[in-house]
Amino acid sequence: MHKRLSPNGITAVLFDLDGTLRHNLPPYNQALLDYAVQLGAADSPERRRDVLRWVHAYWAQSPEMLQHQATYGGLSEEFWNYYTGLTLLRFGCPETQAQALAPPVSQFMQNQYQPVDHVPAEVWETLTMLKDAGFAMGVASNRSRPYSEQMTALGLAPFFQFTLAAGEISSWKPEPGIFHHALGLLNVQPEQTIYVGDNYYADIIGAAAAGLRPVLLDPEGLFPEATCPVISSLGELPGMLSAKA
C-alpha cells in the first residue's frame, strides 16, 4: 500500500522526457526558425508563439502527422523537407517563400543541427526532493525506442522505477493505453498520480482523459487556455504537491 504522501492524495508522479526533464540546446524549433530568419523570413514573438502551438499539436499524433509520415515513408528526408515547409507556412511565410526556404533550412537542420543534452538544475533538485519524500516515479515518452541508456548517461535513471517508450507498447500519447500501462508499472490508481509534461495536446489532454491529474510545464505561456495546474519551472512542483487541494 502506498501511503498518503501529499495533502492532495498524490503518491506517484509520472513525467514526460523530452522538453520536460531533458532539453535540446538549442531547441530544434528555435534553431529552425533562427536559420529561416537568417535567410529572410520575417520574425516576431507572435509568429513564434503561433508556430510553436502548431508544432505541439502536430506532434501529438495528429491525423495530419500520421498521414504525412505514411506518405513519405516515416521520418525520411522527404518527410523532413515537407515538414519544414509546413512549419514555415505556420510561421507566417508566404507560400512561395516557404517553398523556397524549405530545402536549405531542412538541409541545414539535417546536416548542421547538433544539439547538446541539457538537464536544468531544477530538475535534479525536484527529483531529489520527490524521491526523498517517497513518491513513486516513472517516465513515459512518445519515443519509438527504449531510452534507458540515455537516462543512465544523463544520470537520471536512479530516480525512476521505469522508463517507458510508446513504441514498446504501440500506444502513443494522447492515447490512454500508454498512461494506463505506466500506472500498472507503478501499481497506482489514476487519481493518485500526477503526469507532468510540456505538450498540452499529448500530455495534458491525454493524461486527463486517462484519469490522471495533469500538470503542464509551460515556461513560454503558450497555452493560456489550460485548465489544469500550470508551472513555468519544474522547481514549482514540490510546492504544488505539498499544498492542500
TABEL-V359169 format. One record per residue. N is the residue number from 1. RES is the residue in three letters. PHI is phi in degrees with one decimal (NA if undefined). PSI is psi in whole degrees, 0 to 359 (NA if undefined). Layout:
BEGIN
N/RES/PHI/PSI + N/RES/PHI/PSI
END
This chain:
BEGIN
1/MET/NA/138 + 2/HIS/-86.7/135 + 3/LYS/-77.1/163 + 4/ARG/-80.4/101 + 5/LEU/-90.7/341 + 6/SER/-128.4/147 + 7/PRO/-58.1/340 + 8/ASN/-89.6/4 + 9/GLY/82.2/11 + 10/ILE/-81.5/130 + 11/THR/-119.9/349 + 12/ALA/-140.4/149 + 13/VAL/-131.3/122 + 14/LEU/-104.9/144 + 15/PHE/-124.6/146 + 16/ASP/-72.5/161 + 17/LEU/-99.0/288 + 18/ASP/-74.3/124 + 19/GLY/88.9/353 + 20/THR/-118.4/298 + 21/LEU/-93.0/319 + 22/ARG/-117.8/138 + 23/HIS/-127.8/149 + 24/ASN/-86.5/134 + 25/LEU/-119.2/119 + 26/PRO/-75.7/159 + 27/PRO/-60.5/146 + 28/TYR/-55.0/309 + 29/ASN/-66.5/325 + 30/GLN/-64.1/316 + 31/ALA/-63.8/318 + 32/LEU/-61.8/311 + 33/LEU/-68.6/321 + 34/ASP/-59.9/318 + 35/TYR/-70.1/321 + 36/ALA/-60.8/320 + 37/VAL/-65.3/321 + 38/GLN/-58.4/328 + 39/LEU/-88.8/2 + 40/GLY/120.6/357 + 41/ALA/-69.6/143 + 42/ALA/-71.5/154 + 43/ASP/-137.7/148 + 44/SER/-167.9/157 + 45/PRO/-58.6/324 + 46/GLU/-66.3/318 + 47/ARG/-63.5/319 + 48/ARG/-66.7/319 + 49/ARG/-61.5/316 + 50/ASP/-63.5/316 + 51/VAL/-71.9/326 + 52/LEU/-68.7/323 + 53/ARG/-61.4/318 + 54/TRP/-64.3/318 + 55/VAL/-58.5/315 + 56/HIS/-59.4/315 + 57/ALA/-66.7/319 + 58/TYR/-60.2/314 + 59/TRP/-84.0/4 + 60/ALA/-90.1/48 + 61/GLN/55.5/39 + 62/SER/-66.2/149 + 63/PRO/-55.2/325 + 64/GLU/-60.8/311 + 65/MET/-63.4/315 + 66/LEU/-61.7/320 + 67/GLN/-65.1/317 + 68/HIS/-66.0/321 + 69/GLN/-68.3/324 + 70/ALA/-65.7/321 + 71/THR/-66.9/319 + 72/TYR/-104.5/15 + 73/GLY/72.6/45 + 74/GLY/79.7/209 + 75/LEU/-84.1/59 + 76/SER/-85.1/172 + 77/GLU/-61.0/322 + 78/GLU/-64.5/320 + 79/PHE/-61.0/313 + 80/TRP/-65.5/326 + 81/ASN/-61.7/314 + 82/TYR/-66.5/316 + 83/TYR/-60.9/321 + 84/THR/-62.2/318 + 85/GLY/-61.8/317 + 86/LEU/-61.3/317 + 87/THR/-61.3/318 + 88/LEU/-67.4/324 + 89/LEU/-62.4/316 + 90/ARG/-68.0/338 + 91/PHE/-76.5/353 + 92/GLY/99.2/7 + 93/CYS/-70.0/139 + 94/PRO/-58.6/155 + 95/GLU/-57.5/318 + 96/THR/-64.8/322 + 97/GLN/-69.2/318 + 98/ALA/-60.3/319 + 99/GLN/-66.0/323 + 100/ALA/-73.8/324 + 101/LEU/-85.1/336 + 102/ALA/-56.6/313 + 103/PRO/-61.8/310 + 104/PRO/-68.1/326 + 105/VAL/-68.1/317 + 106/SER/-62.5/317 + 107/GLN/-63.6/319 + 108/PHE/-60.0/314 + 109/MET/-66.1/323 + 110/GLN/-74.5/326 + 111/ASN/-100.8/332 + 112/GLN/-121.3/348 + 113/TYR/-77.8/112 + 114/GLN/-131.3/81 + 115/PRO/-71.4/159 + 116/VAL/-107.3/137 + 117/ASP/-64.3/135 + 118/HIS/-138.6/128 + 119/VAL/-114.6/111 + 120/PRO/-60.9/154 + 121/ALA/-57.8/323 + 122/GLU/-68.0/340 + 123/VAL/-66.8/311 + 124/TRP/-59.7/314 + 125/GLU/-62.1/316 + 126/THR/-66.9/314 + 127/LEU/-63.9/322 + 128/THR/-63.3/316 + 129/MET/-64.2/317 + 130/LEU/-68.0/319 + 131/LYS/-65.9/316 + 132/ASP/-62.4/329 + 133/ALA/-78.2/348 + 134/GLY/97.9/10 + 135/PHE/-69.5/138 + 136/ALA/-75.7/139 + 137/MET/-139.8/145 + 138/GLY/-149.6/171 + 139/VAL/-125.7/131 + 140/ALA/-127.7/117 + 141/SER/-123.9/155 + 142/ASN/-84.3/21 + 143/ARG/-69.9/154 + 144/SER/-85.0/337 + 145/ARG/-127.1/158 + 146/PRO/-58.2/151 + 147/TYR/-135.0/25 + 148/SER/-62.7/325 + 149/GLU/-64.2/320 + 150/GLN/-66.7/320 + 151/MET/-60.9/320 + 152/THR/-65.7/316 + 153/ALA/-62.7/325 + 154/LEU/-79.4/347 + 155/GLY/86.1/11 + 156/LEU/-89.7/339 + 157/ALA/-55.7/320 + 158/PRO/-63.4/344 + 159/PHE/-80.9/343 + 160/PHE/-120.4/147 + 161/GLN/-78.4/337 + 162/PHE/-164.3/161 + 163/THR/-125.9/135 + 164/LEU/-125.7/125 + 165/ALA/-100.4/137 + 166/ALA/-56.2/322 + 167/GLY/-63.9/338 + 168/GLU/-68.0/331 + 169/ILE/-121.5/5 + 170/SER/54.9/42 + 171/SER/-138.5/125 + 172/TRP/-119.1/133 + 173/LYS/-54.6/134 + 174/PRO/-93.8/18 + 175/GLU/-62.0/144 + 176/PRO/-68.7/337 + 177/GLY/-57.4/317 + 178/ILE/-68.0/324 + 179/PHE/-68.8/317 + 180/HIS/-64.2/322 + 181/HIS/-63.0/318 + 182/ALA/-64.3/320 + 183/LEU/-61.0/320 + 184/GLY/-63.8/323 + 185/LEU/-66.4/329 + 186/LEU/-91.3/347 + 187/ASN/58.2/50 + 188/VAL/-130.8/164 + 189/GLN/-91.4/154 + 190/PRO/-56.4/318 + 191/GLU/-70.3/348 + 192/GLN/-89.9/359 + 193/THR/-124.4/131 + 194/ILE/-96.1/141 + 195/TYR/-116.7/124 + 196/VAL/-109.8/123 + 197/GLY/-154.3/168 + 198/ASP/-104.6/350 + 199/ASN/-100.6/110 + 200/TYR/-58.5/319 + 201/TYR/-76.9/318 + 202/ALA/-84.1/311 + 203/ASP/-82.3/311 + 204/ILE/-79.6/308 + 205/ILE/-62.9/320 + 206/GLY/-65.3/313 + 207/ALA/-63.8/318 + 208/ALA/-62.7/318 + 209/ALA/-64.8/332 + 210/ALA/-86.3/0 + 211/GLY/94.6/359 + 212/LEU/-79.5/173 + 213/ARG/-107.4/102 + 214/PRO/-81.5/151 + 215/VAL/-131.2/126 + 216/LEU/-94.9/125 + 217/LEU/-90.2/110 + 218/ASP/-139.1/71 + 219/PRO/-65.0/336 + 220/GLU/-95.9/0 + 221/GLY/63.9/40 + 222/LEU/-75.1/337 + 223/PHE/-126.5/72 + 224/PRO/-65.3/343 + 225/GLU/-80.2/354 + 226/ALA/-60.6/131 + 227/THR/-99.9/354 + 228/CYS/-86.0/171 + 229/PRO/-58.6/139 + 230/VAL/-124.7/134 + 231/ILE/-124.0/150 + 232/SER/-97.9/348 + 233/SER/-147.7/146 + 234/LEU/-64.3/339 + 235/GLY/-64.3/345 + 236/GLU/-82.0/348 + 237/LEU/-66.6/314 + 238/PRO/-58.4/321 + 239/GLY/-64.0/324 + 240/MET/-66.1/320 + 241/LEU/-70.3/333 + 242/SER/-87.1/350 + 243/ALA/-82.3/150 + 244/LYS/-76.5/150 + 245/ALA/-65.4/NA
END
